[in-house]
Each structure stands twice: as structure tokens, then as C-alpha cells.
Amino acid sequence: MSAATIVHSGERRGPVLTTRDAAKYCGVAYQTLRNHLAAKTGPKRFKQGALNVFYPVDLDAWLATRVTDPEAVAS
């Protein structure tokens, strides 16, 4: 696969979010998201020039891995 190959799936369409916008979308602080990206525990990201950009579908998938059911934890 060359660098020019399009990596977008059918679900990855529409506008992309910057890191700041992705943090707001996820309900976390900007620096918290940056820390996750540095630790390689963050959502899937793509590059648009020098910027990291995110698709909402990838942010939703990442959030789903971080959310727990309080009733399941309590039992």
C-alpha cells in the first residue's frame, strides 16, 4: 500500500475533527487526549498535513472501550 492510498472506509466520511474538537466530542480535556495519543492508548488518528485528525466513528469506538456499566462493576 503506497502513501497515496486512500485509507478511508465507508464509515469514515464527512468532516474530520482536530485534536481539540475530538477532545470536546469525547468529553475529555485536550491534554488528556494528547496524553492518550502519546501513550498509544487513544483513538485511531489520521494525518492531514501536520495535524492529527479524527473521524467520529473512530472516536465512538474508542469511547465504547472506555465506558463501563456501573451495575456490572458493582456485582
All heavy atoms as TSV, in Angstrom:
chain	resi	resn	atom	element	x	y	z
A	1	MET	N	N	0.854	-1.172	0.000
A	1	MET	CA	C	0.000	0.000	0.000
A	1	MET	C	C	0.898	1.233	0.000
A	1	MET	O	O	1.750	1.368	0.854
A	1	MET	CB	C	-0.910	-0.025	1.226
A	1	MET	CG	C	-1.721	1.204	1.371
A	1	MET	SD	S	-3.249	1.158	2.297
A	1	MET	CE	C	-2.927	0.562	3.859
A	2	SER	N	N	0.710	2.124	-0.936
A	2	SER	CA	C	1.536	3.326	-1.015
A	2	SER	C	C	0.988	4.409	-0.107
A	2	SER	O	O	-0.141	4.336	0.380
A	2	SER	CB	C	1.577	3.829	-2.457
A	2	SER	OG	O	0.323	4.376	-2.814
A	3	ALA	N	N	1.809	5.426	0.110
A	3	ALA	CA	C	1.404	6.535	0.974
A	3	ALA	C	C	0.197	7.266	0.408
A	3	ALA	O	O	-0.558	7.881	1.152
A	3	ALA	CB	C	2.569	7.500	1.170
A	4	ALA	N	N	0.012	7.209	-0.902
A	4	ALA	CA	C	-1.104	7.906	-1.528
A	4	ALA	C	C	-2.392	7.095	-1.503
A	4	ALA	O	O	-3.425	7.572	-1.916
A	4	ALA	CB	C	-0.745	8.255	-2.966
A	5	THR	N	N	-2.349	5.874	-1.004
A	5	THR	CA	C	-3.537	5.030	-0.957
A	5	THR	C	C	-4.552	5.611	0.016
A	5	THR	O	O	-4.211	6.005	1.119
A	5	THR	CB	C	-3.169	3.602	-0.515
A	5	THR	OG1	O	-2.211	3.092	-1.424
A	5	THR	CG2	C	-4.385	2.717	-0.496
A	6	ILE	N	N	-5.787	5.644	-0.396
A	6	ILE	CA	C	-6.852	6.158	0.476
A	6	ILE	C	C	-7.134	5.129	1.556
A	6	ILE	O	O	-7.328	3.953	1.276
A	6	ILE	CB	C	-8.121	6.457	-0.339
A	6	ILE	CG1	C	-7.823	7.570	-1.356
A	6	ILE	CG2	C	-9.270	6.846	0.560
A	6	ILE	CD1	C	-8.946	7.865	-2.309
A	7	VAL	N	N	-7.158	5.569	2.815
A	7	VAL	CA	C	-7.338	4.655	3.937
A	7	VAL	C	C	-8.729	4.750	4.549
A	7	VAL	O	O	-8.964	4.208	5.600
A	7	VAL	CB	C	-6.275	4.915	5.036
A	7	VAL	CG1	C	-4.904	4.586	4.524
A	7	VAL	CG2	C	-6.347	6.346	5.519
A	8	HIS	N	N	-9.624	5.423	3.897
A	8	HIS	CA	C	-10.946	5.654	4.467
A	8	HIS	C	C	-11.891	4.518	4.126
A	8	HIS	O	O	-11.946	4.065	3.000
A	8	HIS	CB	C	-11.518	6.970	3.944
A	8	HIS	CG	C	-10.569	8.106	4.102
A	8	HIS	ND1	N	-10.349	8.705	5.302
A	8	HIS	CD2	C	-9.758	8.718	3.226
A	8	HIS	CE1	C	-9.455	9.654	5.154
A	8	HIS	NE2	N	-9.073	9.682	3.902
A	9	SER	N	N	-12.631	4.070	5.126
A	9	SER	CA	C	-13.643	3.049	4.873
A	9	SER	C	C	-14.962	3.748	4.571
A	9	SER	O	O	-15.054	4.962	4.607
A	9	SER	CB	C	-13.794	2.149	6.096
A	9	SER	OG	O	-14.494	2.831	7.120
A	10	GLY	N	N	-15.985	2.980	4.323
A	10	GLY	CA	C	-17.296	3.543	4.053
A	10	GLY	C	C	-17.857	4.346	5.212
A	10	GLY	O	O	-18.616	5.271	5.022
A	11	GLU	N	N	-17.472	3.984	6.443
A	11	GLU	CA	C	-17.978	4.707	7.609
A	11	GLU	C	C	-17.220	6.008	7.845
A	11	GLU	O	O	-17.714	6.893	8.514
A	11	GLU	CB	C	-17.854	3.834	8.856
A	11	GLU	CG	C	-18.746	2.621	8.832
A	11	GLU	CD	C	-18.583	1.766	10.069
A	11	GLU	OE1	O	-17.556	1.882	10.758
A	11	GLU	OE2	O	-19.487	0.980	10.341
A	12	ARG	N	N	-16.021	6.104	7.336
A	12	ARG	CA	C	-15.204	7.299	7.556
A	12	ARG	C	C	-15.450	8.291	6.435
A	12	ARG	O	O	-14.724	8.341	5.464
A	12	ARG	CB	C	-13.732	6.923	7.628
A	12	ARG	CG	C	-13.387	6.143	8.843
A	12	ARG	CD	C	-11.901	5.920	8.946
A	12	ARG	NE	N	-11.599	5.161	10.140
A	12	ARG	CZ	C	-11.213	3.901	10.135
A	12	ARG	NH1	N	-11.063	3.253	8.993
A	12	ARG	NH2	N	-10.958	3.286	11.257
A	13	ARG	N	N	-16.491	9.069	6.618
A	13	ARG	CA	C	-16.862	10.083	5.637
A	13	ARG	C	C	-17.156	11.378	6.362
A	13	ARG	O	O	-17.359	11.400	7.561
A	13	ARG	CB	C	-18.107	9.660	4.875
A	13	ARG	CG	C	-17.861	8.486	4.000
A	13	ARG	CD	C	-19.070	8.176	3.198
A	13	ARG	NE	N	-18.769	6.975	2.410
A	13	ARG	CZ	C	-19.419	6.621	1.359
A	13	ARG	NH1	N	-20.422	7.329	0.931
A	13	ARG	NH2	N	-19.091	5.547	0.706
A	14	GLY	N	N	-17.227	12.410	5.590
A	14	GLY	CA	C	-17.597	13.699	6.139
A	14	GLY	C	C	-16.419	14.409	6.767
A	14	GLY	O	O	-15.269	14.020	6.573
A	15	PRO	N	N	-16.704	15.429	7.519
A	15	PRO	CA	C	-15.637	16.246	8.089
A	15	PRO	C	C	-14.853	15.489	9.159
A	15	PRO	O	O	-15.382	14.599	9.823
A	15	PRO	CB	C	-16.370	17.441	8.690
A	15	PRO	CG	C	-17.746	16.950	8.954
A	15	PRO	CD	C	-18.015	15.908	7.890
A	16	VAL	N	N	-13.598	15.841	9.281
A	16	VAL	CA	C	-12.758	15.277	10.328
A	16	VAL	C	C	-12.655	16.291	11.459
A	16	VAL	O	O	-12.906	17.478	11.276
A	16	VAL	CB	C	-11.347	14.924	9.798
A	16	VAL	CG1	C	-11.423	13.786	8.806
A	16	VAL	CG2	C	-10.673	16.133	9.185
A	17	LEU	N	N	-12.293	15.800	12.631
A	17	LEU	CA	C	-12.162	16.657	13.810
A	17	LEU	C	C	-10.695	16.826	14.161
A	17	LEU	O	O	-9.915	15.872	14.080
A	17	LEU	CB	C	-12.894	16.027	14.998
A	17	LEU	CG	C	-14.375	15.751	14.807
A	17	LEU	CD1	C	-14.927	14.981	15.998
A	17	LEU	CD2	C	-15.136	17.041	14.611
A	18	THR	N	N	-10.321	18.029	14.569
A	18	THR	CA	C	-8.974	18.267	15.068
A	18	THR	C	C	-8.861	17.649	16.462
A	18	THR	O	O	-9.860	17.202	17.040
A	18	THR	CB	C	-8.682	19.769	15.172
A	18	THR	OG1	O	-9.571	20.337	16.138
A	18	THR	CG2	C	-8.832	20.465	13.827
A	19	THR	N	N	-7.669	17.667	17.018
A	19	THR	CA	C	-7.478	17.105	18.362
A	19	THR	C	C	-8.337	17.842	19.381
A	19	THR	O	O	-8.962	17.226	20.248
A	19	THR	CB	C	-5.994	17.149	18.760
A	19	THR	OG1	O	-5.237	16.478	17.752
A	19	THR	CG2	C	-5.763	16.469	20.091
A	20	ARG	N	N	-8.387	19.166	19.306
A	20	ARG	CA	C	-9.232	19.933	20.245
A	20	ARG	C	C	-10.701	19.574	20.091
A	20	ARG	O	O	-11.413	19.375	21.072
A	20	ARG	CB	C	-9.053	21.430	20.031
A	20	ARG	CG	C	-7.856	21.967	20.717
A	20	ARG	CD	C	-7.895	23.473	20.871
A	20	ARG	NE	N	-6.559	23.924	21.149
A	20	ARG	CZ	C	-5.970	23.825	22.330
A	20	ARG	NH1	N	-6.623	23.313	23.343
A	20	ARG	NH2	N	-4.747	24.251	22.505
A	21	ASP	N	N	-11.156	19.505	18.855
A	21	ASP	CA	C	-12.560	19.160	18.610
A	21	ASP	C	C	-12.859	17.722	19.031
A	21	ASP	O	O	-13.933	17.437	19.562
A	21	ASP	CB	C	-12.914	19.351	17.133
A	21	ASP	CG	C	-12.894	20.815	16.724
A	21	ASP	OD1	O	-13.097	21.686	17.583
A	21	ASP	OD2	O	-12.671	21.084	15.524
A	22	ALA	N	N	-11.909	16.826	18.815
A	22	ALA	CA	C	-12.088	15.434	19.220
A	22	ALA	C	C	-12.184	15.329	20.740
A	22	ALA	O	O	-12.989	14.562	21.268
A	22	ALA	CB	C	-10.938	14.572	18.707
A	23	ALA	N	N	-11.379	16.101	21.453
A	23	ALA	CA	C	-11.441	16.096	22.919
A	23	ALA	C	C	-12.813	16.565	23.398
A	23	ALA	O	O	-13.407	15.956	24.294
A	23	ALA	CB	C	-10.331	16.969	23.491
A	24	LYS	N	N	-13.319	17.632	22.787
A	24	LYS	CA	C	-14.663	18.125	23.151
A	24	LYS	C	C	-15.719	17.064	22.842
A	24	LYS	O	O	-16.623	16.829	23.642
A	24	LYS	CB	C	-14.978	19.411	22.386
A	24	LYS	CG	C	-14.221	20.605	22.870
A	24	LYS	CD	C	-14.558	21.825	22.037
A	24	LYS	CE	C	-13.649	22.975	22.384
A	24	LYS	NZ	N	-13.825	24.126	21.497
A	25	TYR	N	N	-15.620	16.445	21.683
A	25	TYR	CA	C	-16.559	15.406	21.269
A	25	TYR	C	C	-16.585	14.267	22.285
A	25	TYR	O	O	-17.645	13.728	22.607
A	25	TYR	CB	C	-16.151	14.896	19.885
A	25	TYR	CG	C	-17.045	13.838	19.295
A	25	TYR	CD1	C	-18.112	14.182	18.475
A	25	TYR	CD2	C	-16.824	12.481	19.530
A	25	TYR	CE1	C	-18.935	13.222	17.905
A	25	TYR	CE2	C	-17.631	11.508	18.971
A	25	TYR	CZ	C	-18.682	11.875	18.170
A	25	TYR	OH	O	-19.496	10.916	17.618
A	26	CYS	N	N	-15.401	13.906	22.781
A	26	CYS	CA	C	-15.286	12.786	23.730
A	26	CYS	C	C	-15.563	13.193	25.176
A	26	CYS	O	O	-15.683	12.329	26.038
A	26	CYS	CB	C	-13.888	12.181	23.638
A	26	CYS	SG	S	-13.564	11.367	22.072
A	27	GLY	N	N	-15.609	14.479	25.433
A	27	GLY	CA	C	-15.861	14.932	26.798
A	27	GLY	C	C	-14.649	14.801	27.702
A	27	GLY	O	O	-14.791	14.603	28.906
A	28	VAL	N	N	-13.452	14.894	27.119
A	28	VAL	CA	C	-12.221	14.837	27.911
A	28	VAL	C	C	-11.422	16.110	27.659
A	28	VAL	O	O	-11.627	16.802	26.656
A	28	VAL	CB	C	-11.354	13.599	27.573
A	28	VAL	CG1	C	-12.100	12.316	27.866
A	28	VAL	CG2	C	-10.885	13.620	26.132
A	29	ALA	N	N	-10.514	16.400	28.562
A	29	ALA	CA	C	-9.656	17.566	28.389
A	29	ALA	C	C	-8.713	17.347	27.209
A	29	ALA	O	O	-8.310	16.216	26.912
A	29	ALA	CB	C	-8.854	17.816	29.660
A	30	TYR	N	N	-8.352	18.428	26.563
A	30	TYR	CA	C	-7.435	18.374	25.426
A	30	TYR	C	C	-6.143	17.653	25.800
A	30	TYR	O	O	-5.684	16.774	25.081
A	30	TYR	CB	C	-7.161	19.811	24.965
A	30	TYR	CG	C	-6.056	19.952	23.962
A	30	TYR	CD1	C	-6.230	19.532	22.649
A	30	TYR	CD2	C	-4.844	20.523	24.315
A	30	TYR	CE1	C	-5.217	19.678	21.714
A	30	TYR	CE2	C	-3.828	20.676	23.383
A	30	TYR	CZ	C	-4.025	20.249	22.086
A	30	TYR	OH	O	-3.022	20.395	21.165
A	31	GLN	N	N	-5.562	18.011	26.947
A	31	GLN	CA	C	-4.298	17.393	27.354
A	31	GLN	C	C	-4.476	15.909	27.672
A	31	GLN	O	O	-3.580	15.105	27.420
A	31	GLN	CB	C	-3.678	18.116	28.547
A	31	GLN	CG	C	-2.265	17.663	28.843
A	31	GLN	CD	C	-1.317	17.860	27.659
A	31	GLN	OE1	O	-1.254	18.931	27.073
A	31	GLN	NE2	N	-0.580	16.817	27.303
A	32	THR	N	N	-5.626	15.520	28.182
A	32	THR	CA	C	-5.893	14.106	28.451
A	32	THR	C	C	-5.865	13.315	27.143
A	32	THR	O	O	-5.247	12.248	27.071
A	32	THR	CB	C	-7.256	13.927	29.148
A	32	THR	OG1	O	-7.216	14.619	30.396
A	32	THR	CG2	C	-7.593	12.463	29.369
A	33	LEU	N	N	-6.498	13.840	26.112
A	33	LEU	CA	C	-6.477	13.160	24.821
A	33	LEU	C	C	-5.054	13.111	24.274
A	33	LEU	O	O	-4.609	12.088	23.767
A	33	LEU	CB	C	-7.422	13.851	23.830
A	33	LEU	CG	C	-7.515	13.201	22.454
A	33	LEU	CD1	C	-7.915	11.731	22.541
A	33	LEU	CD2	C	-8.503	13.959	21.576
A	34	ARG	N	N	-4.311	14.189	24.408
A	34	ARG	CA	C	-2.914	14.198	23.953
A	34	ARG	C	C	-2.091	13.158	24.699
A	34	ARG	O	O	-1.256	12.485	24.106
A	34	ARG	CB	C	-2.300	15.585	24.144
A	34	ARG	CG	C	-2.979	16.688	23.372
A	34	ARG	CD	C	-2.199	17.288	22.298
A	34	ARG	NE	N	-0.779	17.090	22.471
A	34	ARG	CZ	C	0.132	17.882	21.984
A	34	ARG	NH1	N	-0.246	18.927	21.300
A	34	ARG	NH2	N	1.406	17.634	22.136
A	35	ASN	N	N	-2.328	13.025	25.992
A	35	ASN	CA	C	-1.607	12.014	26.776
A	35	ASN	C	C	-1.925	10.610	26.270
A	35	ASN	O	O	-1.040	9.764	26.167
A	35	ASN	CB	C	-1.949	12.138	28.259
A	35	ASN	CG	C	-1.402	13.392	28.888
A	35	ASN	OD1	O	-0.530	14.062	28.339
A	35	ASN	ND2	N	-1.942	13.749	30.042
A	36	HIS	N	N	-3.193	10.347	25.967
A	36	HIS	CA	C	-3.584	9.036	25.429
A	36	HIS	C	C	-2.923	8.782	24.077
A	36	HIS	O	O	-2.475	7.666	23.796
A	36	HIS	CB	C	-5.101	8.920	25.296
A	36	HIS	CG	C	-5.794	8.570	26.571
A	36	HIS	ND1	N	-5.698	7.323	27.143
A	36	HIS	CD2	C	-6.586	9.292	27.386
A	36	HIS	CE1	C	-6.405	7.298	28.260
A	36	HIS	NE2	N	-6.949	8.488	28.423
A	37	LEU	N	N	-2.852	9.792	23.254
A	37	LEU	CA	C	-2.218	9.628	21.943
A	37	LEU	C	C	-0.727	9.333	22.103
A	37	LEU	O	O	-0.185	8.463	21.420
A	37	LEU	CB	C	-2.426	10.878	21.088
A	37	LEU	CG	C	-3.881	11.160	20.687
A	37	LEU	CD1	C	-3.981	12.514	19.995
A	37	LEU	CD2	C	-4.433	10.062	19.827
A	38	ALA	N	N	-0.071	10.020	23.025
A	38	ALA	CA	C	1.354	9.794	23.260
A	38	ALA	C	C	1.610	8.394	23.811
A	38	ALA	O	O	2.612	7.756	23.485
A	38	ALA	CB	C	1.899	10.853	24.208
A	39	ALA	N	N	0.688	7.909	24.645
A	39	ALA	CA	C	0.824	6.578	25.244
A	39	ALA	C	C	0.311	5.476	24.316
A	39	ALA	O	O	0.340	4.304	24.683
A	39	ALA	CB	C	0.068	6.530	26.571
A	40	LYS	N	N	-0.174	5.865	23.140
A	40	LYS	CA	C	-0.735	4.919	22.162
A	40	LYS	C	C	-1.959	4.181	22.708
A	40	LYS	O	O	-2.213	3.034	22.371
A	40	LYS	CB	C	0.322	3.921	21.696
A	40	LYS	CG	C	1.584	4.567	21.180
A	40	LYS	CD	C	1.820	4.209	19.750
A	40	LYS	CE	C	3.168	4.719	19.276
A	40	LYS	NZ	N	3.159	5.999	18.696
A	41	THR	N	N	-2.719	4.861	23.580
A	41	THR	CA	C	-3.958	4.307	24.114
A	41	THR	C	C	-5.168	5.110	23.637
A	41	THR	O	O	-6.270	4.932	24.138
A	41	THR	CB	C	-3.940	4.290	25.658
A	41	THR	OG1	O	-3.775	5.637	26.128
A	41	THR	CG2	C	-2.836	3.405	26.193
A	42	GLY	N	N	-4.946	6.015	22.711
A	42	GLY	CA	C	-6.011	6.882	22.224
A	42	GLY	C	C	-6.725	6.316	21.018
A	42	GLY	O	O	-6.460	5.194	20.572
A	43	PRO	N	N	-7.637	7.100	20.471
A	43	PRO	CA	C	-8.400	6.666	19.301
A	43	PRO	C	C	-7.538	6.645	18.043
A	43	PRO	O	O	-6.446	7.229	18.002
A	43	PRO	CB	C	-9.498	7.725	19.191
A	43	PRO	CG	C	-8.909	8.937	19.821
A	43	PRO	CD	C	-8.023	8.430	20.922
A	44	LYS	N	N	-8.034	5.985	17.017
A	44	LYS	CA	C	-7.347	5.950	15.725
A	44	LYS	C	C	-7.286	7.369	15.184
A	44	LYS	O	O	-8.263	8.094	15.222
A	44	LYS	CB	C	-8.102	5.054	14.746
A	44	LYS	CG	C	-7.463	5.003	13.380
A	44	LYS	CD	C	-7.639	3.655	12.762
A	44	LYS	CE	C	-6.991	3.558	11.411
A	44	LYS	NZ	N	-5.551	3.538	11.435
A	45	ARG	N	N	-6.116	7.719	14.671
A	45	ARG	CA	C	-5.953	9.061	14.121
A	45	ARG	C	C	-5.359	8.974	12.730
A	45	ARG	O	O	-4.741	7.990	12.355
A	45	ARG	CB	C	-5.071	9.904	15.019
A	45	ARG	CG	C	-3.669	9.370	15.151
A	45	ARG	CD	C	-2.839	10.211	16.070
A	45	ARG	NE	N	-1.688	9.432	16.516
A	45	ARG	CZ	C	-0.844	9.842	17.420
A	45	ARG	NH1	N	-1.022	10.993	18.009
A	45	ARG	NH2	N	0.165	9.087	17.758
A	46	PHE	N	N	-5.574	10.023	11.996
A	46	PHE	CA	C	-5.025	10.153	10.654
A	46	PHE	C	C	-4.279	11.477	10.605
A	46	PHE	O	O	-4.436	12.323	11.489
A	46	PHE	CB	C	-6.148	10.142	9.608
A	46	PHE	CG	C	-6.885	8.835	9.559
A	46	PHE	CD1	C	-8.009	8.623	10.343
A	46	PHE	CD2	C	-6.447	7.810	8.739
A	46	PHE	CE1	C	-8.682	7.423	10.310
A	46	PHE	CE2	C	-7.111	6.593	8.702
A	46	PHE	CZ	C	-8.230	6.401	9.484
A	47	LYS	N	N	-3.480	11.655	9.579
A	47	LYS	CA	C	-2.748	12.905	9.419
A	47	LYS	C	C	-3.351	13.694	8.272
A	47	LYS	O	O	-3.716	13.137	7.238
A	47	LYS	CB	C	-1.272	12.630	9.119
A	47	LYS	CG	C	-0.526	11.948	10.237
A	47	LYS	CD	C	-0.504	12.747	11.514
A	47	LYS	CE	C	0.612	13.763	11.522
A	47	LYS	NZ	N	0.748	14.433	12.809
A	48	GLN	N	N	-3.479	14.977	8.477
A	48	GLN	CA	C	-3.873	15.918	7.435
A	48	GLN	C	C	-2.813	17.002	7.479
A	48	GLN	O	O	-2.884	17.914	8.301
A	48	GLN	CB	C	-5.262	16.474	7.693
A	48	GLN	CG	C	-5.775	17.356	6.578
A	48	GLN	CD	C	-7.206	17.784	6.824
A	48	GLN	OE1	O	-7.754	17.604	7.907
A	48	GLN	NE2	N	-7.809	18.358	5.818
A	49	GLY	N	N	-1.786	16.823	6.672
A	49	GLY	CA	C	-0.619	17.692	6.776
A	49	GLY	C	C	0.069	17.385	8.095
A	49	GLY	O	O	0.372	16.234	8.392
A	50	ALA	N	N	0.297	18.405	8.903
A	50	ALA	CA	C	0.935	18.223	10.207
A	50	ALA	C	C	-0.076	17.916	11.314
A	50	ALA	O	O	0.315	17.578	12.423
A	50	ALA	CB	C	1.721	19.475	10.575
A	51	LEU	N	N	-1.354	18.037	11.002
A	51	LEU	CA	C	-2.396	17.873	12.024
A	51	LEU	C	C	-2.821	16.424	12.194
A	51	LEU	O	O	-2.895	15.671	11.225
A	51	LEU	CB	C	-3.641	18.677	11.651
A	51	LEU	CG	C	-3.527	20.186	11.594
A	51	LEU	CD1	C	-4.838	20.774	11.098
A	51	LEU	CD2	C	-3.173	20.750	12.951
A	52	ASN	N	N	-3.125	16.067	13.429
A	52	ASN	CA	C	-3.838	14.819	13.701
A	52	ASN	C	C	-5.314	15.114	13.483
A	52	ASN	O	O	-5.817	16.142	13.939
A	52	ASN	CB	C	-3.647	14.368	15.153
A	52	ASN	CG	C	-2.264	13.874	15.422
A	52	ASN	OD1	O	-1.688	13.169	14.626
A	52	ASN	ND2	N	-1.718	14.239	16.564
A	53	VAL	N	N	-5.995	14.230	12.798
A	53	VAL	CA	C	-7.431	14.389	12.601
A	53	VAL	C	C	-8.126	13.079	12.929
A	53	VAL	O	O	-7.527	12.000	12.868
A	53	VAL	CB	C	-7.789	14.858	11.171
A	53	VAL	CG1	C	-7.281	16.256	10.913
A	53	VAL	CG2	C	-7.286	13.889	10.120
A	54	PHE	N	N	-9.380	13.181	13.292
A	54	PHE	CA	C	-10.145	12.039	13.780
A	54	PHE	C	C	-11.507	12.008	13.115
A	54	PHE	O	O	-12.121	13.051	12.884
A	54	PHE	CB	C	-10.349	12.160	15.304
A	54	PHE	CG	C	-9.077	12.321	16.057
A	54	PHE	CD1	C	-8.512	13.572	16.231
A	54	PHE	CD2	C	-8.435	11.224	16.589
A	54	PHE	CE1	C	-7.322	13.726	16.930
A	54	PHE	CE2	C	-7.243	11.361	17.282
A	54	PHE	CZ	C	-6.684	12.617	17.452
A	55	TYR	N	N	-11.987	10.806	12.849
A	55	TYR	CA	C	-13.347	10.617	12.370
A	55	TYR	C	C	-14.223	10.258	13.570
A	55	TYR	O	O	-13.804	9.496	14.450
A	55	TYR	CB	C	-13.414	9.485	11.339
A	55	TYR	CG	C	-12.851	9.871	10.000
A	55	TYR	CD1	C	-11.535	9.573	9.667
A	55	TYR	CD2	C	-13.636	10.536	9.064
A	55	TYR	CE1	C	-11.020	9.936	8.437
A	55	TYR	CE2	C	-13.123	10.891	7.836
A	55	TYR	CZ	C	-11.823	10.598	7.529
A	55	TYR	OH	O	-11.315	10.956	6.305
A	56	PRO	N	N	-15.447	10.793	13.619
A	56	PRO	CA	C	-16.340	10.476	14.738
A	56	PRO	C	C	-16.541	8.981	14.968
A	56	PRO	O	O	-16.626	8.539	16.114
A	56	PRO	CB	C	-17.653	11.170	14.356
A	56	PRO	CG	C	-17.212	12.332	13.528
A	56	PRO	CD	C	-16.029	11.815	12.739
A	57	VAL	N	N	-16.584	8.170	13.910
A	57	VAL	CA	C	-16.787	6.728	14.073
A	57	VAL	C	C	-15.640	6.118	14.888
A	57	VAL	O	O	-15.861	5.227	15.716
A	57	VAL	CB	C	-16.973	6.033	12.705
A	57	VAL	CG1	C	-15.711	6.066	11.874
A	57	VAL	CG2	C	-17.447	4.614	12.892
A	58	ASP	N	N	-14.414	6.592	14.693
A	58	ASP	CA	C	-13.279	6.077	15.459
A	58	ASP	C	C	-13.312	6.564	16.903
A	58	ASP	O	O	-12.930	5.843	17.824
A	58	ASP	CB	C	-11.966	6.480	14.789
A	58	ASP	CG	C	-11.816	5.844	13.422
A	58	ASP	OD1	O	-12.108	4.634	13.294
A	58	ASP	OD2	O	-11.411	6.549	12.480
A	59	LEU	N	N	-13.767	7.792	17.110
A	59	LEU	CA	C	-13.899	8.306	18.472
A	59	LEU	C	C	-14.972	7.528	19.234
A	59	LEU	O	O	-14.787	7.190	20.408
A	59	LEU	CB	C	-14.234	9.800	18.448
A	59	LEU	CG	C	-13.168	10.700	17.824
A	59	LEU	CD1	C	-13.687	12.125	17.711
A	59	LEU	CD2	C	-11.873	10.648	18.617
A	60	ASP	N	N	-16.080	7.219	18.562
A	60	ASP	CA	C	-17.145	6.435	19.196
A	60	ASP	C	C	-16.633	5.053	19.592
A	60	ASP	O	O	-16.938	4.553	20.683
A	60	ASP	CB	C	-18.349	6.294	18.264
A	60	ASP	CG	C	-19.083	7.611	18.042
A	60	ASP	OD1	O	-18.952	8.526	18.881
A	60	ASP	OD2	O	-19.782	7.722	17.021
A	61	ALA	N	N	-15.854	4.427	18.714
A	61	ALA	CA	C	-15.311	3.097	19.015
A	61	ALA	C	C	-14.364	3.163	20.203
A	61	ALA	O	O	-14.380	2.289	21.078
A	61	ALA	CB	C	-14.586	2.540	17.794
A	62	TRP	N	N	-13.538	4.186	20.273
A	62	TRP	CA	C	-12.610	4.350	21.389
A	62	TRP	C	C	-13.371	4.584	22.695
A	62	TRP	O	O	-13.064	3.982	23.719
A	62	TRP	CB	C	-11.646	5.504	21.107
A	62	TRP	CG	C	-10.665	5.758	22.198
A	62	TRP	CD1	C	-9.652	4.937	22.609
A	62	TRP	CD2	C	-10.585	6.915	23.032
A	62	TRP	NE1	N	-8.952	5.512	23.627
A	62	TRP	CE2	C	-9.504	6.737	23.908
A	62	TRP	CE3	C	-11.328	8.093	23.106
A	62	TRP	CZ2	C	-9.144	7.686	24.856
A	62	TRP	CZ3	C	-10.960	9.041	24.041
A	62	TRP	CH2	C	-9.884	8.829	24.913
A	63	LEU	N	N	-14.376	5.437	22.638
A	63	LEU	CA	C	-15.184	5.700	23.836
A	63	LEU	C	C	-15.877	4.431	24.331
A	63	LEU	O	O	-15.983	4.202	25.535
A	63	LEU	CB	C	-16.223	6.784	23.554
A	63	LEU	CG	C	-15.689	8.203	23.472
A	63	LEU	CD1	C	-16.779	9.148	22.982
A	63	LEU	CD2	C	-15.138	8.651	24.807
A	64	ALA	N	N	-16.332	3.596	23.425
A	64	ALA	CA	C	-17.010	2.355	23.803
A	64	ALA	C	C	-16.081	1.434	24.592
A	64	ALA	O	O	-16.541	0.675	25.451
A	64	ALA	CB	C	-17.546	1.640	22.574
A	65	THR	N	N	-14.789	1.511	24.337
A	65	THR	CA	C	-13.842	0.671	25.082
A	65	THR	C	C	-13.558	1.231	26.464
A	65	THR	O	O	-13.057	0.525	27.326
A	65	THR	CB	C	-12.502	0.530	24.333
A	65	THR	OG1	O	-11.835	1.793	24.289
A	65	THR	CG2	C	-12.699	-0.022	22.938
A	66	ARG	N	N	-13.883	2.493	26.697
A	66	ARG	CA	C	-13.569	3.156	27.965
A	66	ARG	C	C	-14.761	3.244	28.908
A	66	ARG	O	O	-14.597	3.516	30.080
A	66	ARG	CB	C	-13.046	4.562	27.691
A	66	ARG	CG	C	-11.753	4.573	26.904
A	66	ARG	CD	C	-11.276	5.963	26.568
A	66	ARG	NE	N	-11.510	6.963	27.575
A	66	ARG	CZ	C	-10.692	7.232	28.593
A	66	ARG	NH1	N	-9.590	6.563	28.724
A	66	ARG	NH2	N	-10.986	8.185	29.461
A	67	VAL	N	N	-15.947	3.021	28.405
A	67	VAL	CA	C	-17.165	3.159	29.207
A	67	VAL	C	C	-17.473	1.817	29.873
A	67	VAL	O	O	-17.419	0.777	29.233
A	67	VAL	CB	C	-18.338	3.616	28.325
A	67	VAL	CG1	C	-19.631	3.658	29.111
A	67	VAL	CG2	C	-18.042	4.972	27.719
A	68	THR	N	N	-17.781	1.870	31.156
A	68	THR	CA	C	-18.164	0.665	31.856
A	68	THR	C	C	-19.580	0.793	32.402
A	68	THR	O	O	-20.042	1.889	32.684
A	68	THR	CB	C	-17.202	0.374	33.037
A	68	THR	OG1	O	-17.233	1.490	33.931
A	68	THR	CG2	C	-15.797	0.142	32.543
A	69	ASP	N	N	-20.220	-0.320	32.565
A	69	ASP	CA	C	-21.562	-0.348	33.141
A	69	ASP	C	C	-21.405	-0.410	34.654
A	69	ASP	O	O	-20.868	-1.387	35.183
A	69	ASP	CB	C	-22.292	-1.584	32.625
A	69	ASP	CG	C	-23.715	-1.697	33.145
A	69	ASP	OD1	O	-24.122	-0.856	33.962
A	69	ASP	OD2	O	-24.415	-2.631	32.715
A	70	PRO	N	N	-21.851	0.610	35.387
A	70	PRO	CA	C	-21.668	0.625	36.838
A	70	PRO	C	C	-22.355	-0.553	37.534
A	70	PRO	O	O	-21.871	-1.035	38.557
A	70	PRO	CB	C	-22.271	1.948	37.297
A	70	PRO	CG	C	-22.957	2.523	36.139
A	70	PRO	CD	C	-22.536	1.793	34.910
A	71	GLU	N	N	-23.441	-1.043	36.984
A	71	GLU	CA	C	-24.118	-2.185	37.584
A	71	GLU	C	C	-23.284	-3.462	37.420
A	71	GLU	O	O	-23.266	-4.307	38.308
A	71	GLU	CB	C	-25.503	-2.364	36.983
A	71	GLU	CG	C	-26.443	-1.228	37.352
A	71	GLU	CD	C	-27.817	-1.378	36.728
A	71	GLU	OE1	O	-28.114	-2.466	36.177
A	71	GLU	OE2	O	-28.574	-0.425	36.790
A	72	ALA	N	N	-22.606	-3.593	36.299
A	72	ALA	CA	C	-21.772	-4.770	36.063
A	72	ALA	C	C	-20.551	-4.756	36.968
A	72	ALA	O	O	-20.103	-5.792	37.437
A	72	ALA	CB	C	-21.340	-4.829	34.609
A	73	VAL	N	N	-20.023	-3.574	37.256
A	73	VAL	CA	C	-18.851	-3.447	38.133
A	73	VAL	C	C	-19.227	-3.743	39.580
A	73	VAL	O	O	-18.480	-4.367	40.318
A	73	VAL	CB	C	-18.238	-2.031	37.996
A	73	VAL	CG1	C	-17.132	-1.826	39.008
A	73	VAL	CG2	C	-17.730	-1.821	36.585
A	74	ALA	N	N	-20.440	-3.311	39.984
A	74	ALA	CA	C	-20.874	-3.461	41.365
A	74	ALA	C	C	-21.178	-4.918	41.728
A	74	ALA	O	O	-21.098	-5.313	42.886
A	74	ALA	CB	C	-22.117	-2.611	41.617
A	75	SER	N	N	-21.524	-5.734	40.767
A	75	SER	CA	C	-21.912	-7.118	41.095
A	75	SER	C	C	-20.772	-8.081	41.078
A	75	SER	O	O	-19.667	-7.914	41.014
A	75	SER	CB	C	-22.973	-7.607	40.136
A	75	SER	OG	O	-22.630	-7.389	38.803
